[in-house]
Amino acid sequence: MIAKTPNPPYYAVIFSSTRTQIDEGYGQMAEQMLQLAAQQPGFLGVESARNEVGITVSYWESLEAIRHWKAHAEHLVAQRLGREKWYSAYKTRICRVERDYGMET
């Protein structure tokens, strides 16, 4: 599903990753983080896809909202487990969305 975002400017956090063979608890943690992120002030939406590389883009009102999410206690646990078990590589990019356009159904 394509996230419904407000008129720019707003921010996008792009999380790209490759997985290890370890799957224990990954799906449950991913779902828990999605639900928790959606409850955070400044959260606007999320889009995600996974093949060989997984890409999750979350949208936020401000850099401050992103900082708060990154430092959230439960999110810190997920980050640690990701580094220790679930990801063989990852990269996070933070961008300011200046313009968006598209077609809606």
C-alpha positions in Angstrom: 0.0 0.0 0.0 1.2 3.5 -0.8 1.4 5.8 2.2 -0.9 8.8 2.3 1.4 11.7 3.0 0.7 15.4 3.5 1.9 18.2 1.2 5.7 18.5 1.4 8.0 19.3 3.1 8.2 16.2 5.3 10.9 13.6 5.9 11.6 10.0 4.7 13.7 7.4 6.5 14.8 4.8 4.0 16.0 1.6 5.6 17.6 -0.9 3.2 18.8 -4.3 4.4 19.9 -7.8 3.5 18.9 -10.6 5.9 20.8 -13.4 7.5 19.4 -16.9 7.6 18.2 -16.4 11.2 14.5 -15.8 11.3 13.6 -16.3 14.9 11.3 -13.6 16.1 11.9 -11.3 13.1 8.3 -11.2 11.7 6.9 -10.6 15.2 9.4 -7.8 15.9 8.8 -6.2 12.5 5.0 -6.1 13.1 5.5 -4.8 16.6 7.8 -2.0 15.4 5.3 -1.0 12.7 2.5 -0.7 15.2 4.7 1.2 17.7 6.0 3.6 15.0 2.5 4.4 14.0 1.8 5.5 17.6 4.7 8.0 17.6 4.1 11.7 17.3 5.1 12.9 13.9 4.6 9.5 12.1 3.0 9.9 8.7 3.1 6.4 7.1 5.2 3.6 5.9 5.9 1.5 2.7 7.9 -1.7 2.6 9.0 -4.3 0.1 11.4 -7.3 0.4 13.2 -9.4 -2.2 17.0 -9.9 -2.0 17.1 -6.4 -0.5 14.4 -5.2 1.9 13.5 -1.5 1.7 11.3 0.2 4.3 10.5 3.9 3.9 8.9 5.6 6.9 7.6 9.2 6.6 7.8 11.7 9.4 6.8 15.3 10.1 10.2 16.4 11.4 13.8 15.4 12.1 12.9 15.7 15.8 10.2 13.0 15.4 12.8 10.8 13.7 15.3 11.3 16.5 12.6 10.4 19.1 11.7 7.2 17.2 15.4 6.2 16.8 15.8 6.6 20.6 12.6 4.8 21.7 13.5 2.0 24.2 11.7 -0.8 22.3 13.1 0.4 19.0 16.6 0.3 20.5 16.1 -3.4 21.4 14.9 -4.1 17.8 18.0 -2.3 16.4 20.3 -4.3 18.6 18.7 -7.6 17.6 18.8 -6.6 13.9 22.6 -6.0 14.1 23.2 -9.2 16.2 20.9 -11.6 14.4 18.7 -10.6 11.5 20.7 -8.3 9.1 23.9 -9.1 7.3 24.0 -5.5 6.1 21.9 -2.4 6.3 21.9 1.3 5.5 19.7 4.1 6.8 19.1 7.3 4.8 17.2 10.3 6.0 15.8 12.7 3.3 13.7 15.8 3.2 10.9 15.4 0.7 10.6 18.6 -1.2 8.1 17.5 -3.8 5.8 14.6 -4.4 3.3 13.7 -7.1 1.5 10.7 -8.4 -1.7 9.0 -9.4 -4.3 7.7 -6.9 -6.9 5.0 -7.5 
